[in-house]
Amino acid sequence: MAEDQGLDLVEISPNAQPPVCRIIDYSKFIYQQKKHQKELKAKQVKIEVKEIRFGPQTDEHDYDFKLKHAKEFLSEGNKVKAYVFFRGRSILFKEQGEVLLLRFANDLEEYGKVEQMPKLEGKRMFLFLAPKKVAQKKQEQPEEEKAAPVKEKKAPQQKAPKEYKGPWVEGDEF
């Protein structure tokens, strides 16, 4: 039957009782499955891990600047990996680094939750933060644009040109 139509006999669900088969073009069937998989993959939310680096003696202004960036990252739906990098003898200030990371986590409490408390690995002390809410800014922006009244720009009106009536004479204006 399938050969007469120039199509293929494809087993759709072999586990069903009785097994389900269809007469279809197999290459088209494979193409549609791949297309469906691509659509599903495109709809997935990709979460990136953004890193923020501190020193054990980070100044207040630098701290505020990095805190602002971390708020942006978390509001966009990305995870934040904050770490204090100890160089040379600065490893003596482990407590200062831990206090800095705990303060950082406390300041970002309304934007994200702590996934992992500060942990020292080698010369780095890490802290992982995950966003509390998944960002929907990208979807909200088009709605705001739709709600705002759209002003249409019109071309400037020009006076209709007067007819030419012969040679120009002083005092005549066109």
N, C-alpha and C positions, 0 to 999 in steps of 0.2 A: 504494500500500500504506500509506504513512504518512498520507495524507489520510483513508483509510477509518478509521484508528484515532484520528484527531484529534491526531496527533503530528507532529514535524518530522523530516526526514531531515538529519542533521548529519554533516559530514565530520570525523572524529576525527583521522586522521593522513594528510595529503595527500601526504607524501613517500614513503609506503610503496608497494610494487609488488605488487598493485594497491592503489589508495587505499582506506582503511578508512572506512566510513560506518555509522552506527547510526540506528535509528529511536527517538528519545527526545523528551521534552518539553524544548525548547531553553531555556526560562526556568529550569527546574529544574536543567539542566546548568550554566548560567551561575552560578546561586546556589551550587551545590556547589563550583564552581571558586573563587569568591570566598571561601567559607568555608574551603576548604583553604589558600588564600593567607594568610588571617588567622591560622590556626593556626600556619603556618610562621613568620610574622612575630612572633607572641607567644613562640615558643620561642627566638628569637634573643637572645643576651646583649648587652645594651646597655652599652657602656663609656663612662663619662663622664670628662671631664677636670676634675680639681679643681685649683684654683689656691692657692698658698701664697706670700704676699708677705713679703719681708724688706727691711730697710734695711741699708745697708752697715755700720752700727754696732750690729747686733742683739745684745742682751744674752743671756747664757747661759740664763736661765730662759725667755725668749721663744723662743729657739732650741729648747730641749727640748720646750716646749709644742707648737710647730709640727711638730717631729719626731714627736711622739706622734700628732698628727692625720694626718700623712703615712703613718705605719705603718697606721693604721686604713683610710685610703683605699686603699692598696695591697692590704691583706688582703681588702677587699671587692671587689677586681677592677677598681678605677678607676685611670686614669692620673693622674699628678701633674705639674703644671707649676709649678715653683718659680722665682721670679724675685726679683731684687734691684732695687729701684726707687731710682734716684739722683735727688736733688732738688738743684737749684742747684749749689753748688760741690762737693757730695759726689761728683760724677762723677770727682773727682781720686782717689777711693778705689776705682778699678776692680779693682785687685789684691785688695783686701780682700773685695770682693763675689765675685770668682771663687774665692778661697780658701774663703769661706763656702759657696758652692754645691758645691764639690768635697767639702768636709767633710760636707755634707748627703747627697750621693750615696754617700759612703763609709759613713756611718752606716746608710743604707737598703739596703746591698748585699744583705743576706739576704732582703729583702722585694721588691725590684724591681731591674730593670736599667736602665742609662742608655740612653735612646734618642738623645739629642742632648746633647753636651757643652756647657758654658756658652758662650753666644754673646751678644755685645752688639748690641742693636738700639735705636738712639736712646738713651733714658734708662733702658732696662731690660736686664738680663742674665738670660737664660733658661736653664733646665735642664729637660729632659723625662725623666720616669721612667715605666716601664711595669711592671706587676706580673709577677712570675715565674710564679705559678700562678693559675689562674682560681679565684675564690672559690667554695667549695661549702658555706659556712656555713649558708646558707638550707636546703639539702637535708639537712644533718647534724642540725640541731636537732630535727626531728620524730622521727628515730631515737632520739635521747637521751631524748626524752619518752616514747617507747614502752617503752624499756628500764627506765625508773624505775618502781618499783611505785606503783600508783595507790591512794591511800587514799580509801575511800569514807566520806563523812560521813553518819552516821545521825542521825536526829532524836532529841532527848533523850526518854528514856522518861518517861511520865507515869503516875502512879498512877491506877488505875481509880477513877472517882468512886463514892462510896458511895451507896446508895439513901437517899432522903429518907424518914424514918419519922415525921414529924410535927413539932411545934414544937421549936425548939432549946432544949436544957437545958444549963446550964453543966457543963463537964466532958466533954461529948460532942464528939468531934472527927470531922470529916468527912473 
